Structures are given as structure tokens and as C-alpha cells.
């Protein structure tokens, strides 16, 4: 946090100027007016076998976003099984202190991992287990945006949340997503309102930056890009574009 605070002190000075000259994406949706009277609550869903970059990239973006916005942002890892240690795809162990509580969230972020290794922990194991897809299906409500990236989208598919709706996923899972009823879009990020999906692995950065832009404004997204030294890439398909 100290590093981010220091970077913010220098980055924020140039954020407004950068915003003025930044290219606006043609597909950009007009965001709803953000509620600034309370924090934006982001829950990143964790499970054994989750891909390290899938969960860490969005967590980094959302955690730093409060430095560039008027609204406070609270980010937490959550597991369906309650507080415990999660072992990620490459052996990273992370203590998760928060239980499943989608009723307290504004954004759910579902990472992927383990889709190519059906016998190991990961997305396939969670689909076979069934508990997480059922919990995701039950979590939907007005005011909650469910998002996923990479093969985490296949957990949403198993929950029935992508059927008949525009979506995307890791390129190796696209055929499965389409067979299961998803309306596949060839875009980096697909925003269908309360359902937002993104492609593989590194697209977690683009998913999070898009949601920051949508929920907190363009100034916050540009400030984050400068701090992270990363420019959002790829097309964002949005339902409001009518495409």
C-alpha cells in the first residue's frame, strides 16, 4: 500500500491530462451513476487450483483503484467453504479470511484455473463438485454484477448464467462455452450488464480496468493504467452498443 500511495502522488497529477487525450472506445457503455455514499465491495472468488495471475491481477487493480476515485473500494478474497488456505495452480498458498457472502458484494470476480487438467484441483473439479456453480446461480440479484475471466467463465456456464447471453472465455474453452449455450463474442471483454466476462489469463487486467472505468469513472481507469504501466488492450463488447 505504501508503494501505491507514493505512486498515486505522482501519477494522479498527470491523470486528468491523460484522460482528456485518451481515446474513447467506440463500444463504451454509458455507466450508471456510481453510488459514492458507500464503498464499492469487490469479492474475488477463490478455490483450490485457481490460476495465480487470474486472481492476482484483478485484485491488484481493484485494490489500487480507490487511490484514483472519490469512492472507497473494499476488495476481499472469499471461499465457499469459509476461511481457509487455498493452494493455487502453481503451488502458491494463500490464506483466505472471508467466507462466501455475495449479498454483501457489488462485484463478484470469478478466476479460472485447472481447466486443462481434469483430474486435478481447479475449474473441472469445482464443476464436478457442484457446490460453487450452485452458489453462483443462487447469488444473482439486482445490484450485483457477476464477472469472470479465463476458464472461470466455465463455472458461470455450469451455473447456467451464460446460457443465451453474450460472453467470452479462454480461447481453448470457447467451443465448450458455445456448446453450453453461451453466445460467444470475439472480444477481450464482454459486458452484458450484470454479466461481464473476459478472455484468458492476462485479460483479468482488462476486465478489472473496464469495471473500474464503468463503476468509478474514466479518470480512475487512466490513473491506474499509468501507475501499473499497462494500457488496456482489446475490444470491449457492450450490450448497450446494440451489437
C-alpha positions as CSV (number, residue, x, y, z in Angstrom):
1,X,0.0,0.0,0.0
2,X,2.9,2.4,0.6
3,X,4.1,1.8,-2.9
4,X,0.7,2.5,-4.3
5,X,0.3,5.7,-2.2
6,X,3.6,7.0,-3.4
7,X,2.9,6.2,-7.0
8,X,-0.5,7.8,-6.7
9,X,1.0,11.1,-5.5
10,X,2.9,11.4,-8.8
11,X,0.5,9.5,-11.1
12,X,-2.6,11.5,-10.2
13,X,-1.0,14.8,-11.3
14,X,-1.0,13.6,-14.9
15,X,-4.2,11.6,-14.8
16,X,-6.5,14.4,-15.8
17,X,-4.4,15.4,-18.7
18,X,-4.1,11.8,-19.9
19,X,-7.9,11.4,-19.7
20,X,-8.5,14.4,-21.8
21,X,-6.4,12.9,-24.6
22,X,-7.3,9.3,-24.1
23,X,-9.2,7.5,-27.0
24,X,-12.7,6.5,-26.0
25,X,-13.7,3.0,-27.1
26,X,-16.5,3.0,-29.6
27,X,-18.2,0.2,-27.7
28,X,-18.1,2.0,-24.3
29,X,-21.3,1.7,-22.4
30,X,-22.6,4.7,-20.5
31,X,-22.1,3.7,-16.9
32,X,-24.8,4.1,-14.3
33,X,-24.2,6.9,-11.8
34,X,-21.9,5.5,-9.1
35,X,-23.1,5.5,-5.5
36,X,-20.5,7.4,-3.7
37,X,-22.2,7.2,-0.3
38,X,-20.8,3.7,0.4
39,X,-17.8,1.6,-0.6
40,X,-17.7,-0.5,-3.8
41,X,-17.4,-4.1,-2.5
42,X,-15.5,-6.5,-4.7
43,X,-15.3,-10.2,-3.8
44,X,-12.7,-12.3,-5.7
45,X,-13.8,-16.0,-5.6
46,X,-11.1,-18.5,-4.6
47,X,-10.8,-22.3,-4.9
48,X,-8.1,-24.9,-5.0
49,X,-6.3,-24.9,-8.4
50,X,-7.1,-21.3,-9.2
51,X,-4.6,-19.7,-11.6
52,X,-2.3,-17.2,-9.8
53,X,-2.5,-14.4,-12.4
54,X,-6.2,-14.9,-12.8
55,X,-6.9,-13.8,-9.2
56,X,-3.9,-11.5,-8.5
57,X,-4.3,-9.2,-11.5
58,X,-7.9,-8.1,-10.7
59,X,-7.2,-8.0,-7.0
60,X,-4.3,-5.6,-7.7
61,X,-6.3,-3.3,-10.0
62,X,-9.3,-3.1,-7.7
63,X,-7.2,-2.7,-4.5
64,X,-5.3,0.3,-6.1
65,X,-8.4,1.8,-7.7
66,X,-9.5,3.7,-4.5
67,X,-6.5,5.9,-4.8
68,X,-7.8,7.3,-8.1
69,X,-11.5,7.7,-7.3
70,X,-13.7,9.5,-4.8
71,X,-15.4,6.3,-3.8
72,X,-13.8,3.9,-1.4
73,X,-13.2,0.4,-2.7
74,X,-13.1,-2.7,-0.5
75,X,-11.6,-5.9,-2.0
76,X,-11.5,-9.3,-0.4
77,X,-10.9,-12.9,-1.3
78,X,-13.7,-15.3,-0.4
79,X,-14.2,-19.0,-0.5
80,X,-17.4,-21.0,-0.4
81,X,-16.0,-23.2,2.4
82,X,-15.3,-20.3,4.7
83,X,-11.9,-19.1,5.9
84,X,-9.1,-21.5,4.9
85,X,-5.8,-21.8,3.0
86,X,-6.2,-22.1,-0.8
87,X,-3.5,-23.8,-2.9
88,X,-3.3,-22.2,-6.4
89,X,-2.4,-23.9,-9.7
90,X,1.4,-23.4,-9.3
91,X,1.6,-24.2,-5.6
92,X,1.1,-20.7,-4.1
93,X,-0.7,-20.9,-0.8
94,X,-3.0,-18.1,0.2
95,X,-4.9,-17.7,3.4
96,X,-8.4,-16.5,2.7
97,X,-10.0,-14.9,5.7
98,X,-13.5,-14.2,4.4
99,X,-16.5,-16.5,3.8
100,X,-18.9,-16.6,0.9
101,X,-21.2,-13.5,1.2
102,X,-22.5,-12.4,-2.2
103,X,-25.3,-10.5,-0.6
104,X,-22.6,-8.0,0.6
105,X,-20.9,-7.7,-2.8
106,X,-21.4,-5.3,-5.7
107,X,-19.0,-7.2,-7.9
108,X,-18.1,-10.9,-7.9
109,X,-14.9,-11.8,-9.8
110,X,-14.5,-15.5,-10.7
111,X,-11.0,-16.5,-11.8
112,X,-10.2,-19.7,-13.7
113,X,-7.5,-22.4,-13.5
114,X,-7.1,-26.1,-14.0
115,X,-9.4,-26.5,-16.9
116,X,-6.8,-28.4,-18.9
117,X,-6.1,-30.8,-16.0
118,X,-9.5,-32.5,-15.4
119,X,-8.1,-34.8,-12.7
120,X,-6.5,-32.0,-10.6
121,X,-8.0,-29.3,-8.5
122,X,-9.4,-26.4,-10.5
123,X,-12.4,-25.5,-12.5
124,X,-13.3,-29.0,-13.6
125,X,-13.1,-30.3,-10.0
126,X,-15.4,-27.4,-8.9
127,X,-17.8,-28.3,-11.7
128,X,-17.9,-31.9,-10.7
129,X,-18.3,-31.0,-7.0
130,X,-21.2,-28.8,-8.0
131,X,-21.3,-26.6,-4.9
132,X,-19.7,-23.5,-6.4
133,X,-21.8,-23.4,-9.6
134,X,-24.9,-23.8,-7.4
135,X,-23.8,-21.0,-5.1
136,X,-23.1,-18.7,-8.1
137,X,-26.5,-19.4,-9.6
138,X,-28.1,-18.6,-6.3
139,X,-26.1,-15.4,-5.8
140,X,-27.6,-13.4,-8.6
141,X,-29.8,-10.4,-7.6
142,X,-30.4,-6.8,-8.7
143,X,-27.4,-4.7,-8.0
144,X,-24.8,-7.5,-8.2
145,X,-22.5,-7.8,-11.2
146,X,-21.1,-11.3,-11.7
147,X,-17.9,-11.2,-13.7
148,X,-15.4,-13.9,-14.7
149,X,-12.3,-14.3,-16.7
150,X,-10.5,-17.1,-18.4
151,X,-11.9,-20.5,-17.6
152,X,-13.7,-19.1,-14.6
153,X,-16.4,-18.3,-17.1
154,X,-17.0,-22.1,-17.4
155,X,-18.0,-22.0,-13.7
156,X,-20.7,-19.5,-14.7
157,X,-21.6,-21.7,-17.6
158,X,-22.1,-24.6,-15.2
159,X,-24.3,-22.4,-13.1
160,X,-26.4,-21.6,-16.1
161,X,-25.5,-17.9,-16.1
162,X,-24.1,-17.6,-19.6
163,X,-26.9,-19.5,-21.4
164,X,-28.4,-17.3,-24.1
165,X,-26.1,-14.4,-23.2
166,X,-23.1,-12.7,-24.8
167,X,-19.9,-13.9,-23.3
168,X,-16.3,-15.0,-23.9
169,X,-13.6,-17.1,-22.2
170,X,-10.1,-18.5,-22.8
171,X,-9.7,-19.4,-26.4
172,X,-9.3,-23.1,-25.6
173,X,-12.7,-23.2,-23.8
174,X,-14.7,-21.1,-26.3
175,X,-16.1,-24.2,-28.1
176,X,-17.3,-25.6,-24.8
177,X,-18.9,-22.3,-23.8
178,X,-20.8,-22.1,-27.1
179,X,-21.9,-25.7,-26.9
180,X,-23.3,-25.0,-23.4
181,X,-25.5,-22.2,-24.7
182,X,-23.3,-19.1,-24.4
183,X,-23.5,-16.5,-27.2
184,X,-19.8,-16.2,-28.0
185,X,-18.3,-12.8,-28.8
186,X,-14.9,-12.4,-30.2
187,X,-13.8,-9.7,-27.8
188,X,-11.4,-9.2,-25.0
189,X,-14.1,-8.2,-22.5
190,X,-17.9,-8.7,-23.0
191,X,-20.2,-6.5,-20.9
192,X,-23.8,-7.7,-20.8
193,X,-24.8,-5.5,-17.9
194,X,-24.9,-7.7,-14.8
195,X,-22.7,-10.3,-16.5
196,X,-19.2,-9.4,-17.6
197,X,-16.7,-11.9,-19.0
198,X,-13.2,-11.8,-20.3
199,X,-10.7,-14.0,-22.2
200,X,-7.7,-15.8,-20.9
201,X,-5.3,-15.1,-18.1
202,X,-3.9,-11.6,-18.8
203,X,-7.3,-10.3,-19.7
204,X,-8.0,-10.1,-15.9
205,X,-6.2,-6.8,-16.1
206,X,-8.6,-5.6,-18.9
207,X,-11.7,-6.9,-17.1
208,X,-10.8,-5.1,-13.9
209,X,-9.8,-1.9,-15.7
210,X,-13.1,-1.9,-17.6
211,X,-15.1,-2.5,-14.5
212,X,-13.2,0.3,-12.7
213,X,-14.0,2.6,-15.7
214,X,-17.6,1.6,-15.6
215,X,-18.1,1.8,-11.8
216,X,-15.6,4.6,-10.8
217,X,-15.1,6.6,-14.0
218,X,-12.5,7.1,-16.7
219,X,-10.2,9.2,-14.5
220,X,-9.7,6.2,-12.2
221,X,-9.0,3.8,-15.1
222,X,-6.5,6.2,-16.7
223,X,-4.7,6.8,-13.3
224,X,-4.5,3.0,-12.8
225,X,-3.0,2.5,-16.3
226,X,-0.3,5.0,-15.6
227,X,0.5,3.5,-12.2
228,X,0.6,0.0,-13.5
229,X,2.4,1.0,-16.7
230,X,-0.2,-1.1,-18.6
231,X,-2.7,0.1,-21.2
232,X,-6.0,-1.7,-21.5
233,X,-6.0,-3.7,-24.7
234,X,-8.5,-5.4,-27.0
235,X,-12.1,-4.7,-27.8
236,X,-14.8,-4.3,-25.1
237,X,-18.2,-5.6,-26.5
238,X,-21.1,-4.0,-24.7
239,X,-24.8,-4.8,-24.8
240,X,-25.6,-1.1,-25.0
241,X,-23.9,-0.8,-28.3
242,X,-26.7,-2.9,-29.8
243,X,-24.2,-5.3,-31.5
